[in-house]
Amino acid sequence: QVSLVESGGGLVQPGGSLRLSCAAYGNTFGIAEMGWHRQAPGKQRELVASITKDGVANIVDSVKGRFTISIDTAENTVYLQMDGLKPEDTSVYYCYVEDDSGWYRKDYWGQGTQVTVSS
């Protein structure tokens, strides 16, 4: 079992920046990947960024060039640096981990942190 604690959300003006953090606790040895999805009101939850324990990062096109994901493997903590924020980035951001250590893949989710981009 893995628990995730997210922080760093808030209210920011367009063009501003935020840095999200997500720390994993518990049985973290099997974590293969960490990242974030986001879900805006009335919309489907969508992948934003992911990074493997080996440091291979994936950023979706809509945020590419503005968001950067990084990982501290020793602390099982992943970070999402968000620059050049736009109103369309307004969402609840959910951290996740992918655990491939067992018989089947298991995903765990953080509590979510609100990011609001508005003038």
C-alpha positions in Angstrom: 0.0 0.0 0.0 1.2 3.5 -0.9 0.0 6.8 0.4 0.6 10.1 -1.4 0.6 13.6 0.1 0.3 16.5 -2.4 1.1 20.2 -1.8 1.8 23.4 -3.7 -1.5 24.3 -5.3 -3.1 27.7 -5.1 -4.3 30.8 -6.9 -2.0 32.4 -9.4 -2.4 35.0 -12.2 -2.0 34.1 -15.8 1.6 33.8 -16.7 2.5 32.9 -13.1 4.2 29.8 -11.7 3.5 27.1 -9.1 5.4 24.1 -8.0 3.6 21.0 -6.9 5.1 18.3 -4.7 4.0 14.8 -4.1 5.6 12.5 -1.6 5.0 8.7 -1.5 4.9 6.8 1.8 4.5 3.1 2.7 5.5 0.3 0.4 7.4 2.5 -2.0 9.9 -0.1 -3.3 7.8 -1.2 -6.2 7.0 2.3 -7.6 7.9 2.4 -11.3 6.4 5.8 -12.3 5.0 8.9 -10.7 3.2 11.9 -12.1 0.0 14.0 -12.2 -3.4 13.9 -13.8 -5.7 16.9 -13.7 -9.5 17.3 -13.8 -11.3 20.5 -14.5 -15.0 20.9 -13.7 -17.1 19.0 -16.1 -14.2 17.5 -17.9 -12.5 14.1 -18.1 -9.4 13.5 -15.9 -6.3 13.7 -18.1 -2.7 13.0 -17.9 -0.4 16.0 -17.5 3.1 14.6 -16.9 4.8 11.4 -15.7 8.3 10.3 -14.9 9.8 6.9 -14.2 12.2 6.0 -11.4 14.9 6.0 -14.1 14.1 9.6 -14.9 12.3 9.2 -18.2 9.8 12.1 -18.4 6.7 12.5 -20.4 4.9 15.9 -20.8 1.6 16.2 -22.7 1.6 18.6 -25.7 -0.8 21.1 -24.0 1.7 21.9 -21.3 5.0 21.1 -23.0 7.5 23.9 -22.7 5.7 25.3 -19.7 5.7 22.4 -17.2 8.7 20.4 -16.0 8.6 17.2 -14.0 11.4 15.9 -11.8 11.8 13.1 -9.2 13.9 12.7 -6.0 14.1 8.9 -5.9 15.7 8.8 -2.5 12.7 10.6 -1.0 10.1 9.1 -3.3 9.0 12.6 -4.1 8.0 14.0 -7.5 7.8 17.7 -8.4 5.8 19.5 -11.1 7.2 23.0 -11.9 4.4 24.9 -13.7 5.4 28.1 -15.5 3.5 30.3 -17.9 0.2 29.2 -16.3 -3.0 29.7 -18.3 -6.6 29.8 -17.2 -7.1 26.5 -19.0 -4.7 24.9 -16.6 -7.2 25.5 -13.8 -7.9 22.0 -12.4 -7.6 19.8 -9.5 -4.2 18.1 -9.9 -3.9 14.5 -8.7 -0.6 12.9 -8.0 -0.3 9.2 -8.8 2.1 6.4 -8.5 2.3 3.2 -10.6 3.4 0.1 -8.7 4.5 -2.8 -10.8 5.9 -5.0 -8.0 3.0 -7.3 -7.5 1.0 -9.7 -9.6 -0.6 -6.9 -11.5 -0.2 -3.1 -11.9 -1.6 -1.0 -9.0 -2.2 2.7 -9.1 -2.4 5.0 -6.1 -3.7 8.5 -6.0 -3.1 11.6 -3.9 -5.9 13.7 -2.4 -5.7 16.4 -5.1 -4.6 20.0 -5.0 -6.4 22.9 -6.5 -4.7 25.0 -9.1 -6.6 28.1 -10.1 -5.3 30.5 -12.8 -7.3 33.7 -12.9 -6.9 37.5 -13.1 
